Amino acid sequence: MAATMDVPCSPAFSVRLPDMALRAPVNPRTLLTWLGLAFGAAGLVLQFVLSFQGAMANGRDIPGFLGHFFAFYTILTNVILVLIYLSELLPTSRLALFRRPVVRGLMAANIALVALYVYFVLRYLSQLDGLLQLADTILHYLCPTLYLLWWVVVQRHGLLRWTNIPVMLAPTFAYFIYIMARGTWVREYPYPILNAINLGYGVVLLNAVYMTVGLGILTLIVVALDQILGQPRMPIDLT
């Protein structure tokens, strides 16, 4: 039974109230899930609004803007992270895909790739300030950090296998095929290293190989870490 305390209201009677100080603390897993969801959704909405304003100012139509906006790997990966958090909070079967260990594991590798690529390459190519800088920081640094921490703490481990690696790389390969096909049609690419108009298909293919190797290494690390975290811990005998 919860502890109570007496609050005197008059000499004749008293009211018993629950002792709020003795409530259990917030579950860190739930806290991380809500933080990831909140920052992920906020970053996506902010980036969408800013990008929409810029696109309309430059005369782009709405279908063209949507196609361009959702061509960015950063946007797609952060959308999937939001869906993963929702799958943890909502029991609906429609989000069952995002509860699968392989999906959550491949996203750990992919969002790490996003953060590393932006930090080591893209941040030198443009100067951002104000709300654009805020949105960039949330989506490229804060959200990846929160998700990787969430994946380590919340996800049940020991379920990934080395044989899962081709499946974990497949979505990024599909993204590359889509972006190249879209670029041939609309003559624009979301990232400089994929711009076949300026670089040629040979250089773009070589860049894709480099990125695949990088993603492959990160995927290997994720699978190895999952297996390590999934190992049973032996109790320590202090007697």
N, C-alpha and C positions, 0 to 999 in steps of 0.2 A: 504494500500500500504506500502511496506517495506521502511524504512527510508534509505536515501542515503546520500552520502557525496561527495563533489567536490574535485577532485585531479587535481591541475593545472599541465598541461603538457607544455604549452607555453602561451604567452600572448594572443594568438589568440583563443584557445579553451581549454576545460577541459573535462575529462572523468568522468562519474558518476559510482561509484562502490557501491554495496550493503554494508550496514553496518553489518559486520559479528558479531559484539558484541551484536546485538539485536536479534539474532536467538534464538529460544526457546531452553531451556536446554534438554538434553537427557531424554527421558521418563524412569523413574526408573524401570518400569515393563520390558521394552525392554532391559535395561541394565542388569537386573538380569537374564533374559532369556539367553542372549548372554554369560554372565559370567558362568552360569551353564553349558551351552552347551560346551563352550571352555574348561573349567577345566575338565568336565566329559570326553570329547573326548580325551583330552591330557593325563589324568590319565589312561584311558583304553589302549591307544596306548602304553604309556610307560610301563605299566605292561605287556602288551602282548609281547613287544619286549624283555624285560628282562626275562620273563618266557620262551619264545621261545629259547633264547640263553642258558638258564640253562637246558632246556629239551633236546636240541640237544647235549649239552656237556655230558649229562648223557645217551645218546644212545636211547632216546625215539623217536618213529616215529611220523610223523606229525598228523595222525588221533588220535593216543593216546594222543598227547599233546593237541589237540583241545578238545577232550572229557574231559580231566582233567581240562583244563583252564576254560571251560564253565560249570564245575560242581560247581564252587564256587558261593555262594549266593551273595557275594560282587560284583562279575563280572556281574551276571545276573541283579541285582538290578540297578547297575550303567548304564548298557546298556539300561534298560527301562527308566531311568531318561533322558538319551540323546534323546530317542525317544519322550518323553513327551515334552522336549524343542523344538524339531523339529516340533512337532504337533502344537505348539504355533506360530511358525514362518512360517510354510508352510501350505497352505490351502488344500492340497491334501486329498482326502477322504480315502486314504490308511492309514493315521495316525489317523483316526477318533476315533479308540479305545482309543488312548492315550489322547483324549480330555475329556473323560468321568470323571465326578467328583469322581465316585467310584474308578476308576483306579488311579487317582491322589491322592486321599485320602489314599488308601491302601498303596501306595508307600511312603507316608509321615510316616506311621507307620513302614513300613518295613525298610526304610533307617535309621530311628531312632534306630531300633533294631540292625542293622548292626553296627552303631557307638557305641552304648552302650556295645554290646557284645565284640567288639574288645578292647574297652577301659578297661573294667573290667576283661576280661578273656584272650584274645589272645595275647595282647601286653606283657604279662609276659612269654609267651611260646617260644619266639624267639627274637633274637637281629638283627635288621636290620640297615644298614647304607647306605650312598651314595644315588644312584638313587632308590634303593629298598625302602629306608626309605621315599624318596620323593613320590614315587608312592603310598605307603601305606598311607601316610598322606593325599594325595589328595583324594583317593577313600574312605577312612574310616572316615575322619573328615571334610575336606573342602567341598566335594560334598554333604554329608548329611546336613551340616549347610546351604549351599547355597540353597539346595532344600527346606528345611523346611521354610526358609525365603521367597523363591519364592512362595511356596504354600500359605503362609499367605497373601502375598502382591498381587499376581497375580490371583490366583484362585478365581472364583466366589463362594461365600459361602452360606450356608443355604440350600444346596441341598442333604446332606447326612442324612440318617435316621438310627435309631437303627437297623432296619431290614436288613440293608446292611452289618452288621458285619459278618455273615457267609460267604457271597460272598467275603468280604475283606480278610478273613482268608484262603479261598480255595486255592489260588495260592501257598501259603507256604506249605500247606498240600500236594499238588501235587508235589512240589519240594522234600519234604521228601520221598514220595513214590518212586520218580524217583531215588534219591540218594541211597536209600537202595537197589533198584533193580539193579542199576548200580554197587554198591559195591559188591553185591553177584556175579556179572558176572566178573568184572575186579579185584576184591580183593583190592580195595583202596577206601578211603573216603576223602572228602575235609577237614573235620574238626574232631578234636580228639573226641568231644562229640558224633559223629555219627559213630565212628569206631567200628563196631560190631565184628570185628576180635579180637580186644584187650579187649573190654568192655563186649561183649555179648549183645544179643538183648534186654534182660530185662533192662539193664542199659541205653542202647540207647533209648529205648521207654520212660523210665522215664525222661531222658534228654529232649526228644522231648516234653513231657508234660510240663516241666518247661518252655521251650522256647515258647510253645503255650500260656501258661498263660501270659508270659511277652508280647508277641505280642498282645494278647487279650486286655491287659490293655492299651497298646499304641494305639490300634485301638479305644477303648472306648474314650480315650483322644482326638484323632483326630476327631471323630464324635461330641463329646461335643464341642470342640473348633470351629468346622465348624458351628455348630448351633449358638454359641455365636457370632461369627464374622458375621453371616448372619442376625442377628437381626437388624431391622431398628433403626437408631440412631435418637433420638428426638432432634430437634434444641434447642439450649440454648438461652433463651430470656434474654438479658443483659439490657433491658430497665427497 
